[in-house]
Amino acid sequence: MSKTRMSSLCALLLLAACGGGGGTPSAAEPPPPTAAPGAKCDTKYGNAPARVTQSADGLLALVSLCHTLYGESLSYTDRDGSARAACLVRGPDAAAGRPLPLLVWLHPSLFPIDSVLLTELPLKQTTADLSGDPSRPGFSLLLVAGRDTEHFYPFPDQTGLGWDNWYRNLDRESPTLNVDVETIDHFIGAVKDSGIVDPRRVYLSGWSNGSAMAELYGLNTPGIAAAAVYSSPNPFDDSTDPCPQAAFGNNHDLALLHVGNQCDIIGICDSSEALLGELAGKRLASDVQGIRVGELLQEVQGCSALCKAPANPENLAAANPVGTVNHLRWPLGYTDRMLEFLREHPLR
């Protein structure tokens, strides 16, 4: 396991540099992107906003099995006029007088919010301790749906349901704010307004493309305490991004745990290791940790040299079948460690 911890003194110095944590910090200034040959990049935010498409799985964003999870369906229309959906599954006895932690989960690309059923999170929701108080077990689970757009991924994931982590405008004062960021903001705000959420314990998790959005969002959203994600491409500089940028963020309180495969698709192991090192080196997060998982779900060290990103990937499975199989399974047995990491990192 690769692991970097920031000292409490460094964290206090960072808070002091940000004005002592009072008020809402201004948006982080993104460094200029570096264009690949032939790429047309936004001068400030990496790639242009993703183009909306009509893929076979697109309707799944609005059609889910929320009721089978005993959840409450939520709806919203973003500033581009797109209908958006989410599902709130309240924690045990969550109420205005009894707030619980909130875990926001972002699904993988091409898979709907119901893919959370492939994880262990619903099974842990009523018993896991995310509050640090044994008398308040459980957490509320907010499942937010992405959009049907273009992706910078190889076939079959070049279009479909997912998240636009390539257009990195997280400036809440901007009229062209990333609409996925706007949508996540809206649904978290709506749930918090109900009074059922412990404001010190708003957490993020996700899988694949959803993890990339969770990392990008968490690093740039004060008030998010921690994120524990699985198999995330680097949201700033993955192997298929034509307009990569150096990592940036204004939420230096965020703690981040990345659980990833030693062998994964499109060089995810190497790109995520690079991101964790960059975040720690720049002190963009309060605590940065990584866990590497082998083919048999055993904990291992480092990345496999056989699973580096191909120079010009055209087909995910053909490029790396072992990595594809690993990527498509949740790391069973590591969910408790992800939840424990979240519990140990409330907002100060």
Secondary structure as GFF3:
##gff-version 3
##sequence-region A 1 348
A	DSSP	beta_strand	3	5	.	.	.	ID=ss1
A	DSSP	alpha_helix	8	17	.	.	.	ID=ss2
A	DSSP	three_ten_helix	58	61	.	.	.	ID=ss3
A	DSSP	three_ten_helix	66	69	.	.	.	ID=ss4
A	DSSP	beta_strand	72	77	.	.	.	ID=ss5
A	DSSP	beta_strand	83	89	.	.	.	ID=ss6
A	DSSP	beta_strand	100	106	.	.	.	ID=ss7
A	DSSP	three_ten_helix	113	118	.	.	.	ID=ss8
A	DSSP	alpha_helix	121	124	.	.	.	ID=ss9
A	DSSP	beta_strand	140	144	.	.	.	ID=ss10
A	DSSP	beta_strand	147	150	.	.	.	ID=ss11
A	DSSP	beta_strand	159	162	.	.	.	ID=ss12
A	DSSP	alpha_helix	179	193	.	.	.	ID=ss13
A	DSSP	beta_strand	197	206	.	.	.	ID=ss14
A	DSSP	alpha_helix	209	219	.	.	.	ID=ss15
A	DSSP	beta_strand	226	230	.	.	.	ID=ss16
A	DSSP	beta_strand	255	261	.	.	.	ID=ss17
A	DSSP	three_ten_helix	265	267	.	.	.	ID=ss18
A	DSSP	alpha_helix	268	282	.	.	.	ID=ss19
A	DSSP	beta_strand	287	293	.	.	.	ID=ss20
A	DSSP	beta_strand	299	300	.	.	.	ID=ss21
A	DSSP	three_ten_helix	305	307	.	.	.	ID=ss22
A	DSSP	alpha_helix	316	319	.	.	.	ID=ss23
A	DSSP	alpha_helix	321	327	.	.	.	ID=ss24
A	DSSP	alpha_helix	335	343	.	.	.	ID=ss25
###
